[in-house]
Each structure stands twice: as structure tokens, then as C-alpha cells.
Amino acid sequence: EGRVSTGLGAVGRRTGAVAPHLDFDFGAYIDVADDPLKVPSFDAAFNPVMESQTSLSLMLNLGLWDIFEFGLLIPATILQSSGDLAPVLLGAPDEGAEVPSFSPINDPRLTIKYMWFDLLRDPLGLGFVLNAWAPLGLDNRFAGDKSFSVEALTTAEIWLVRGIRIGANLGSRYRHQPVTLRDSIINDQVRWGVATNIPLFIKTVDAIVEFDGGVGIAKKEPGLEGIRPGEVPAEVKGALRWRIHDDWSITGGVGGAMNKEAVGTPDVRVFVGLSGHWVSGGQWGFDYDKDGIYGIHDKCPNDPEDFDGHQDLDGCPDPD
């Protein structure tokens, strides 16, 4: 898909956590993908359509009432190089033609999130995410899906031990029109993601490991039944997140395809970006004083709560 989409949201927004009320944040990410689009050809198992692609994504997010969040992601391709099959798939009369090296805008994404249970207060974090893409990407630059699409996900997160949390999401994506690339039909999908966030024993750095993907489920014409390898994208990513300020964090990492036959899954991906603190360890924190109160709810992160029956949820010991 040309973008990172994960369980805990190293770059994407597929997690149930939301920004605080009226908290407005923005972020920017650069993603460099090697062989992001390849399909089978008559003379090779895999032939690159796009050999490389560098994209820039801008994100705007607003939290409302501590349970809703509205987000807008605007991606653009700032540099790409096409492979031998690109003109063929585009229907160009000249097979030596080059696909344009940039796209001023790809398909933008609107996100609406609802947090049912807050992991900072409840044993289980549970939420719902609705994503919608508008087909504004240019057809001759492999910059979008060519049609409107919607994705609905249920998300869940739990604490494990010592500030480690694990999350997962499951849902489906509907595409108004399918995209056909040789024997693969990219249409409706079941979408999934699993991730873990691990504090690295200091207050400002977390490690993130994510797995995500999809399975094509669209009904096909007679003779085309079944799921092709190109219709089952799956990717693994690892990243480090460094909180440089209370309100800002830098995330950088690498990823790669678990199924190299899948359409739209790069062999290797490298990404780095700047984003608001509430998607990072700055919000979730680490229970350094081991009183069971995490993140922004712990007003005294270095002094354990004494649980004497007076203000036992603020994380601060009370004077006797």
C-alpha cells in the first residue's frame, strides 16, 4: 500500500488509543521502499513494476472528549523509478516509456477512531477505527487505488509485564472497484495486525515490532476463483521511538515482506518520522516506581503510590 499500517501504529493509525480532548498534533514521515510493486511475467517469477519509491506523508490529528480522534493523512510520492513492466501495465504504446518520477498527491486517508476502553484505566484497551481513502492519486504514477475504499477495524491492547504492551487489530477493507495486476485481483480484504511496544529501560526510548497484512476475499468470475499469492500481503517491521520532548517523538525503523509475491509489499522498507507524543512512550510511559499506575496518570513517576485510601489513583504518596 506504500504506507506503514500496524497494530500499535509506529507510523500508521491502526490503534485504539486517542489523543486527549482538543489536543491537535501533526507529524511527517518519509518512507523509502525497494521493489514496492512487482508482478509475475512471462519470463520471470517476479518482475518489478516499480523498482523504488520514496514517499512523504503528512498527518493531522485532533482528539475530542478523550474518546474520539479525527485524523487526516496526506501522502505524496517525491521520487520513484519504474521497472520494465510499468509501461505495459499502464497500457503505454511505447514499452520503453518511463512512469513519471513523482506524484504530487497520493490517495489521502481520513481516520475516525473511537476508544471504548482506555488501557491506562482499564485492564484491556479496546477501540474501533474507520479509515476512508479518496481516489486522488494519478493513475499513470501508481499513486492510488483508482477508486474509493473504506476499512473498519476492531483494536485491542493489553499490558504484559514491566511496561510491555501488545496489541492487535482485525477488520476488513472494501474497495469500490478492483485493481487487476496480471493474475492478482486487488479488491476486498480481511486486514490484520499484531504488534508489541517494549520500553528499553530508559524513559525516552521504546522498541516496536509489528506484523501486518491482508487476505483477498472478493468474489471472482468463473475460472479465476481462489486466492493468488499476490493477494496476500504481509510485512514485518521493527522500529525505535525516541521521545525528544514531552510533545514530540522521532520514530525510525526498517521493514520487509513476509510474502514477496504479494502486490504492493516492498522487499525492504526504511522509514523515519516526527510525530506527537501521544502515540509514543511519552503518553504510555513506564512504571518505574512499580506502583501499577502508568503514563500521564502517574503524577509522581519516581515515587510509588502508598495506597492509604486518599487519592490512590494519582500515583503519588500522601504525607501521613
C-alpha positions in Angstrom: 0.0 0.0 0.0 3.0 2.3 0.1 2.5 3.1 3.8 3.1 1.6 7.2 0.0 0.2 8.9 0.3 -1.5 12.2 -1.2 -2.8 15.4 0.3 -0.2 17.6 0.9 2.5 15.0 4.6 3.0 14.5 3.6 5.2 11.6 0.1 4.3 10.8 -3.1 5.0 12.9 -4.5 1.5 13.5 -4.5 1.5 17.3 -7.4 2.2 19.6 -5.7 4.9 21.7 -6.8 8.5 21.0 -5.4 12.0 21.6 -6.6 14.0 24.7 -9.5 16.4 24.3 -8.8 19.2 21.9 -5.2 18.1 21.5 -4.1 18.9 18.0 -1.0 17.2 16.6 0.8 16.8 13.3 3.5 14.6 12.1 5.6 13.8 9.0 7.1 10.6 7.8 9.5 9.6 5.0 9.3 6.1 3.7 11.8 4.5 1.2 10.6 1.2 -0.4 12.7 -1.1 -2.6 10.7 -3.1 -5.2 7.3 -1.9 -3.8 5.4 -3.3 -6.7 6.2 -6.4 -8.7 4.1 -9.0 -10.5 4.8 -12.3 -12.4 5.8 -12.0 -16.0 6.2 -14.5 -18.8 9.9 -14.8 -18.4 10.4 -14.3 -14.7 8.7 -15.2 -11.4 8.8 -11.6 -10.3 9.4 -8.5 -12.5 9.5 -5.1 -10.9 6.8 -2.6 -11.9 8.3 0.0 -9.5 12.0 -0.5 -8.6 12.0 2.1 -5.8 9.6 4.6 -4.3 10.2 7.4 -1.8 7.1 8.9 -0.2 6.3 11.7 2.2 3.3 11.5 4.5 1.8 14.4 6.5 -0.6 13.7 9.3 -3.0 15.9 11.2 -4.9 14.6 14.3 -7.4 16.1 16.7 -8.8 14.4 19.9 -12.3 15.1 21.1 -13.8 14.3 24.5 -11.0 11.8 25.3 -12.8 9.1 23.3 -12.8 10.3 19.7 -10.0 11.1 17.3 -10.1 12.5 13.8 -7.1 12.3 11.6 -6.0 13.1 8.0 -3.1 11.6 6.2 -1.8 13.2 3.0 0.8 11.1 1.2 2.9 12.1 -1.8 5.5 10.3 -3.9 8.6 12.5 -4.0 10.8 10.1 -6.0 10.3 6.8 -7.8 11.9 4.7 -10.5 9.9 2.4 -12.7 10.7 -1.2 -13.8 10.3 -2.9 -17.2 6.7 -3.8 -16.7 5.4 -0.4 -15.7 4.6 0.9 -19.2 2.9 -2.5 -20.1 0.6 -2.4 -17.1 -0.3 1.2 -17.8 -1.1 0.4 -21.4 1.6 2.6 -22.8 2.2 2.1 -26.5 5.9 2.5 -26.0 7.3 -0.2 -23.7 10.4 1.9 -23.1 8.4 4.8 -21.7 9.1 5.9 -18.2 6.5 6.4 -15.5 6.7 9.9 -14.0 9.2 10.1 -11.2 6.9 11.8 -8.7 3.3 12.2 -7.7 2.2 15.5 -6.0 -0.5 13.6 -4.1 -1.5 10.0 -3.5 -4.8 8.8 -2.1 -5.4 10.8 1.2 -6.9 9.0 4.2 -9.4 10.1 6.7 -9.4 8.3 10.0 -12.1 8.3 12.7 -11.3 6.5 16.0 -13.4 5.6 19.0 -11.8 4.4 22.2 -14.2 2.2 24.2 -11.8 1.1 27.0 -8.7 3.1 27.9 -5.6 0.9 28.6 -4.4 3.5 31.0 -7.5 3.0 33.2 -8.9 -0.4 32.2 -7.4 -3.9 32.1 -8.0 -4.0 28.3 -7.7 -1.3 25.8 -10.5 -1.6 23.1 -11.4 0.6 20.2 -12.7 0.9 16.7 -11.0 2.5 13.7 -12.6 3.6 10.5 -10.4 4.6 7.6 -11.5 6.0 4.2 -9.4 6.7 1.1 -10.3 9.2 -1.6 -9.0 8.3 -5.2 -7.0 11.4 -5.9 -3.7 9.7 -6.8 -2.8 9.8 -10.5 -3.5 6.7 -12.5 -0.3 6.9 -14.5 2.0 7.0 -11.5 0.8 4.0 -9.4 -0.2 6.6 -6.7 -3.5 5.1 -5.6 -6.3 2.5 -5.8 -8.3 4.4 -8.6 -11.5 4.1 -6.5 -13.0 4.9 -3.1 -12.2 2.4 -0.3 -13.2 2.0 3.3 -11.6 0.0 6.1 -13.1 -0.9 9.5 -11.0 -2.4 12.3 -11.5 -3.5 15.9 -8.4 -2.9 18.0 -7.3 -4.4 21.4 -4.3 -3.8 23.6 -3.1 -5.3 26.9 -0.2 -4.8 29.4 2.1 -7.7 29.8 4.9 -7.0 32.3 7.1 -4.0 33.2 5.5 -1.6 30.7 5.5 -4.0 27.8 2.2 -4.0 25.9 0.9 -6.0 23.0 -1.9 -5.0 20.6 -3.8 -6.5 17.7 -6.4 -5.4 15.2 -8.8 -7.2 12.9 -11.2 -6.0 10.3 -11.9 -5.7 6.6 -11.3 -3.3 3.7 -13.8 -2.6 0.9 -12.7 -1.3 -2.5 -15.4 0.1 -4.8 -13.5 -1.1 -7.9 -10.9 -3.9 -8.1 -7.4 -3.3 -9.4 -6.1 -6.2 -11.7 -2.4 -6.8 -12.0 -1.8 -9.8 -14.1 -3.2 -12.8 -12.2 -3.9 -10.8 -9.0 -7.1 -9.0 -8.3 -6.7 -6.4 -5.5 -10.2 -5.9 -4.1 -11.9 -6.5 -0.7 -9.6 -7.9 2.0 -9.6 -9.1 5.6 -7.0 -6.9 7.4 -5.0 -7.9 10.4 -2.1 -6.6 12.6 -0.2 -7.6 15.7 2.5 -5.6 17.5 4.4 -5.1 20.7 5.9 -2.0 22.3 8.8 -2.5 24.7 10.4 0.2 26.9 14.2 0.0 26.6 14.9 0.6 30.3 15.1 4.3 29.9 12.3 6.8 29.9 12.7 8.1 26.4 13.2 5.1 24.0 10.9 2.3 23.1 11.3 -0.6 20.7 8.4 -1.6 18.4 7.9 -4.9 16.5 4.9 -5.2 14.1 3.4 -7.7 11.8 0.5 -6.8 9.5 -1.2 -7.9 6.3 -4.3 -8.9 4.5 -6.1 -11.7 2.6 -8.2 -11.1 -0.5 -11.8 -12.2 -0.2 -13.5 -10.7 -3.2 -15.9 -12.8 -5.3 -14.3 -13.6 -8.7 -15.6 -14.6 -12.1 -15.6 -18.3 -13.0 -12.2 -19.6 -13.8 -10.5 -17.0 -11.5 -11.6 -18.5 -8.2 -9.1 -18.9 -5.4 -6.6 -16.7 -3.6 -3.4 -15.9 -5.6 -0.1 -15.3 -3.7 -0.2 -11.7 -4.9 -3.4 -11.1 -3.0 -2.0 -12.0 0.4 0.3 -9.1 1.5 2.2 -9.5 4.8 5.0 -7.4 6.2 7.2 -7.3 9.4 8.7 -4.0 10.8 11.0 -3.1 13.6 11.4 0.4 14.9 12.8 2.6 17.7 10.9 5.5 19.1 12.7 8.3 20.9 10.8 10.9 22.9 12.8 14.1 22.3 10.3 16.3 24.1 7.1 15.9 26.1 5.1 16.7 22.9 7.4 15.1 20.2 9.0 11.8 19.3 11.1 10.5 16.5 10.4 7.1 15.1 12.7 5.2 12.7 12.9 1.6 11.5 13.0 -1.0 8.8 10.6 -3.5 7.4 10.3 -6.2 4.8 7.9 -8.5 3.0 7.0 -11.9 4.6 5.3 -12.7 1.3 7.5 -11.4 -1.5 4.9 -12.5 -4.1 2.3 -10.0 -2.7 1.4 -7.0 -4.8 2.4 -3.7 -3.1 4.7 -5.2 -0.4 8.3 -4.0 -0.8 11.3 -6.3 -0.3 12.8 -3.7 2.1 11.3 -0.6 3.6 13.1 2.2 5.6 11.2 4.9 7.4 11.7 7.8 9.7 9.4 10.5 11.0 8.4 13.1 13.6 5.1 12.9 15.5 3.1 13.9 18.5 3.9 12.4 21.9 0.6 10.7 22.5 1.4 7.9 20.0 4.6 7.1 21.9 6.0 6.2 25.2 5.6 9.8 26.3 1.9 9.1 26.8 2.1 5.4 27.9 5.3 5.8 29.9 6.9 3.1 32.0 6.0 2.1 35.6 9.5 2.9 37.0 8.2 3.1 40.6 6.2 -0.2 40.2 3.0 1.1 41.7 0.8 -0.1 38.8 0.0 3.4 37.6 1.3 4.2 34.2 2.0 7.2 31.9 0.2 10.5 32.3 -1.9 9.2 35.1 1.2 8.8 37.3 1.8 12.3 38.7 4.9 11.1 40.6 6.6 8.6 38.3 9.6 8.1 40.5 7.7 7.8 43.8 5.3 4.9 44.3 1.7 5.4 45.4 1.2 4.4 49.1 -2.5 3.3 48.7 -3.7 4.7 52.0 -7.2 5.4 50.9 -6.6 9.0 49.9 -6.2 9.9 46.2 -4.8 6.5 45.5 -5.0 6.9 41.7 -2.7 9.8 41.2 0.5 7.8 41.7 1.8 10.0 44.5 2.5 9.0 48.1 0.4 11.1 50.6 2.0 12.6 53.7 0.9 10.9 56.9 
